[in-house]
Amino acid sequence: MSVTAPRNAFKRRLLSGETVYGLWMMSASPVLSEAASLLGYDWMLMDSEHSAIDIGGLQPLLQAAAAGPTALLARPAWNDPVLIKRVLDIGAQTLVLPFVQTAEEARQAVASTRYPPEGRRGVSAATRAGRFGQAADYFAVANDEICVLVQVETREAIEAIDDIAAVEGVDGVFIGPSDLAASLGHIGNPGHEEVQAVLRSALGRIVAAGKVPGILAAGGAAARLYAEWGYRFVGVTSDIGVFCAGAKAALGEAKAG
């Protein structure tokens, strides 16, 4: 039987100009991950920055979510070469890398996802990414199949966004509204008019650099608005947010009766 390396169809969709909608996953439950993969989202992201998901817990989530057609993304806890290497080795092909502040940090992020001579990713022939050593073409295609989305989350990073977006190998720039709001002095209020103005300005600068603009919304209405502005990689909501809102609403309805 011939075994080939996985291709990143999501990267091709993203770079083709399509608007893609996703679900942010913070639960460490493979059951929930599998169920979410069947809901019709274009992508779902496993977040190990702001959750209890670690490397050992991330692989079962990716395996469970392979049940559905949804593209599977991962956010390492930090823009760190060791964390990036491990997340790639367990099979993630599209990464959202947090707190990128400068063009140099963006270059280091890209280098961490590429095998030499293009980068500095460590080599192992027995990883899940390479079908446990059974995909003979893995090393030949791996670099081209990785999609890198860097996260801009502070006033300082916004000021450097043109240089960050210009880095070769960066496929998209993702704006983190919550951290950006905090950096601008509006913690807990990403809807503040100053924050929203920065989000619109950043969008134009990302597009001008020829890169994909991304953002995380706080629900369907906000996601639709951001997409109308021109954001094309749009997180609609999170698993924890949906659970808490739904459970609270159901309790309210029960008590109202």
Steps between C-alpha positions, in 0.01 A plus 500: 500500500630844406484760778533869415548808712190704586432810291370824647177569313413769753808703407396493137148613586636783713744624239238478224306789654220303664351619832518216751318479832628313801434376851748564782551187712617526862362173636738207540221251422552279190126430504418869463775537241354219291147639527613850406673372186159402363324836543592655165768751600777555247762469773538438870797605708638313801626767738785405731583860596196579715384153599615183673580332166863391489693302239392165643138611492513667160570189293182315614298812414642507148439127461141523622418803285626320190152340497357806325592712198596807704861621463697461822721783627707543813626788709817416696533661841770734368704591193769257610695267268473199730124535546453560127708194412296278729165628373609444140633153577163384635333599175385863505569675169348843565623692803384823661802637686432739788650834596720573201632851559757561225600393151794311649268301725286423193810379313593277793146362506519405133847349545368280781249344260750423221752223466857602404629667298193729500460486877595335827233237567646185654477179299342173606400220264242344733242771568126499446551789258692267266256211546736348757777470245285338233459805273810495280423845358453679833829688519470604136162671547482591871628857478253597229204351685545702822280808541624771738264756651668741739309679770521877550364593841650825629540868413869437429424212264238706316764767441725231347224320309620603152843347564351192666260438211782541247697203638532219247326185619239683706170406338274713714486742791248432772386783727429410863227748603507429874874547548497795262222662700702453819810649337297803392366553853157341449542159664186288474350734240611405146187674371633840607501746210877550517561125483257461211672782311837328543349171378381667181831675443698181560281313253590738221871477574495119502315487169739756349787264586327220311433288807182349643339700784356303790309574819305335783144627545269481800212330323331472164396865460852629567646233271270611218598864554873420491451295183312791341797724583729256319639263763526157339616271780224550755453322832127504575490383860654255747389167637512627859310816406225304330472254788481767770253716310278206408503342844427833671215577260344158553515543877339842469218358291443217748482733798278748313242227456 
